[in-house]
Amino acid sequence: MSKSQSVKIRFLGTSHGLPEKDRFCSSAIVESGGERYMIDAGAPVVALCVREGIDPQFIRACFVTHMHGDHANGLLELGDYINYFRNSGPAPAFFLPEQAGVDAMTAWIKVVGGGIRRLPEIRVYGAGQVFSEEGFSLEARPSDHLRGRPAYSFAVTAGQKRILFSGDISGDMTEFLAHALKEKWDAVVVEAAHNDLDVSAEKLRGLDTGLLIVNHFSPKRNGEKFEILRSRVPFACELARDGSVFEL
């Protein structure tokens, strides 16, 4: 299968800040060209990978939009798993937006693993091109979700497909929309924990995309508002649930 033929977005966890009965914290995988790339690593990411039939040690790379626990707590178990069980071949690379996260992850792997066996590569990244190899690249774009700490949206090129992951953004989506509206996308994944979908519909309808996927969904805030959003946008619109797979 060629790298241009099949691109999938597989959602492991789709909840907002806290897990719910049927939703765990944020994590998704882009599958392209026989490789898997993780976007965010909310807990319990190792268990969710196993549930989906994915061996975490063979994920090519993991990218974290920002260092809030619901997007990053799974890094600790994931790093420990790879350190303990990885037997051969290159370990996945981890890309975190803060050096403190790199230091904490390294220390945690060391202490719970009884030492370092196969420490994965853990890097800090900033705005701009973060990762690029044949068939996959990722660019980080600043998000106004946090004040005084880095947070990013991710523009992904997978095969011939373009995907935008919002990460967590502000309620008015100002910084996100400033770049999102300027390009054409095969899919846009937008969070729904910090904005009201009925209000956001008028802003999101300006996107040039074939598919809008609502992730990081907060039922208490949005309830039935997803259906309002879907009725108002001129492209396909789907609500991500844990285990949802979208093929582009």
N, C-alpha and C positions, 0 to 999 in steps of 0.2 A: 504494500500500500504506500503510495507516494505521500510526501509531506504536504502536498497541496490538496489531497483528497478528503482527509478526515480530520476535523477539529471538533473536539467536544469540551463542554464546560460541565464538570461534575461537581455538584455541591455536597459537601460533607456536613457542614453545619450552617444554618441560616437564621439563627435567632439574633436578637438584639443583645443588649449588655449582659443579660443573664440567660442561662439555659431554661427551656420550658419542657413540658412533658414530652412533646414530640419534636423539639428543635434544640440542637446544641449550638455552641458558639461558632463564630464565623470562620469558615475555611472552605476553599474551593480548589479544584484541580483543573488545569487546562491540559488536555491530552492532544498531542500533535506529533505526527511523524514517529510514532512509537515511543515517545518520551512523555513524561508527566511533570508538570510544573505547578507547585502549590502557591496559592495566593491566600495569605493569612493562615494562622495556625492556632485557632481557638481550641481549647480543650473540649472533649478528650480526643485529640486528633488521631492518635495511634489506633485507638479502638474503632474510630469511624473509618479509617483506612481499611482495617481488617474486615469490618462489616461489608465494605464495598469490594473485597477481594484484591486489595492493593497492598503490596509489601512496601512499607514506608522507606526501607533502605534503598529502594530503586527509584525514588523520586529524584529527578534531575536537579532541581533547585527549589528553594522556598523563599518567597518574598513577603515581607510584612509591611503593611501600609502605615502602621503606627503602633507605638508600644503601649496600648491599652490591653488589659488582661484578656478581654473577650476576643481579641485578635491575636494574642501572643502567648497565653499561658501554656498552650500545647507545645511550644518550642522546647520546653524543658523535658517533657516525656519523649518527644521526637528525637532530640539530641542524644538523650540517654539510650534510647533504643538503638540508634545507629552506632553509637560508640560501643555498645555491648554486643550487638548481633552482626554487624557488618563484617563479612569475612574476606571479601575480595573486591577489586575494582574501586573506582573513585567514589568517595562518599558524596552525598548531596551537598551543594553549596547553599548557605543561608545568607540572606541579605536583610539586615536590620537597619532602621533609620537612626539609631542612637548607639554610640559606643558603650554606654552603660549597659545596654541590653546584650551586646556582644560579650562584655566582661562577665555579666551575671550568668549567661547561658554557659559559658566556658567553665565557670566555677561550679555550677550545678552539675554538669556532666561529670566533672572530676570527683565531687564529693559523693554522689549517689552511685557512681560506677566503681568506686574504690580505686580510681585512677583513670588515666587516659589511655585507652586502647587504640581507637581509630577516630580521633577527633575530627569531626566534619569541618570543612572550611566555613568560617563565620566572618562575614565582612560587614562594615558599615557603609551605607550608600547615601547619596544626596540627590538633588534634582538633576534630571537629565538621563542619559543612557545608563542603565544599570547593568544590563546583561544582553549579550548578543552571541548567537551561534547559528549555524545553518538551520533554518526552519523555525527559529523562535527568537524574538527579541522583546525587551521590556524597557519602557521609559517611565521614569517617575516624574509626576507633575505636582507641585505643591498644592496642598489642600488647606482651607481655612478652618478645619475642624478643631485644631488646638491653638492655644495661645502660648507662644514662647517655646514650643517644642515642635519637632518636625512631624508632619503627617502628609501623606501623598495619595493621589490617584495614580493608577497604572494604565498606560497605553501599551497594549500587547499586540504584536504581530506574530501570528501562529500560522505557518504555511502561507496561504494567500488571504487569510482572514485577519480583520482588524477588530479588536475587542477592547472596550474601555471599562475598567473597574473603578468605580467612584471612590472606593474606600469610604470612610466616614467623612461627611462634609457638613457644612453649616446649614441651618434651616432654610436660608434663602438661596442656597446653592450658587452664590455669586461667582466665586473663584472657579468652581467646577464648570459651570456653564460657559464661562469666558473662553475656555479652550474646547470644551466638548461640542459646542455648536459650530465650530469652524471646520470640522472634519467629517468624513463619511465613515461609518462604522458598520460592521456586520452584526455586532451585538454590543449593547451597553448594559452593564450591570450596575444598578443604582441602589444605594441603601435607603431604608425607610424607617429608621429609628429616630432621626433628627429632623424630619420634615413631615408635613401633612400631605398625603398623596392627592387629595382633591384640589388643594391649592397648587401643588407642584405640577399638576397636569398641564396647565397653561404654559409653563416654562419648558417642560420636557417634550411637549409636542413639536417643538422646533428642532429637535434632534434629527439628523440624517442617518437613520439606522434601519436595519431590517427587523430588529428584535430588541425590545426593552425587557430586561429581567429585573424584577424587584427582589432584593435580597435584604438580609439584616432587618427582617420585618418585625414590627412591634404591634401586635394585635390590640393592645390597650390604647395605643395612640391612633391607629389607623382603622381597625375593625373592618368595616365593609368598604372603606375608601378605595381599596385596590380596584374594585369593580368600576368605580367612578373614573379612576385614572384610565383603565382599559377602554372605557367607552369614549374617551376624549382624545386619545392619541391616534395618529393615522398609520400606525405600524403595529405589528404583532407585539403583545404585551403578556408576559407570564410571571407568575409568582413562584419563586424558588422555594422548594422545601428540601429538607434533608433527604439526600438520595436522588434528587432531580438531576437529570442529564439532558443537556441541550446540544444537539449536533448541528453544526453550522455548515 
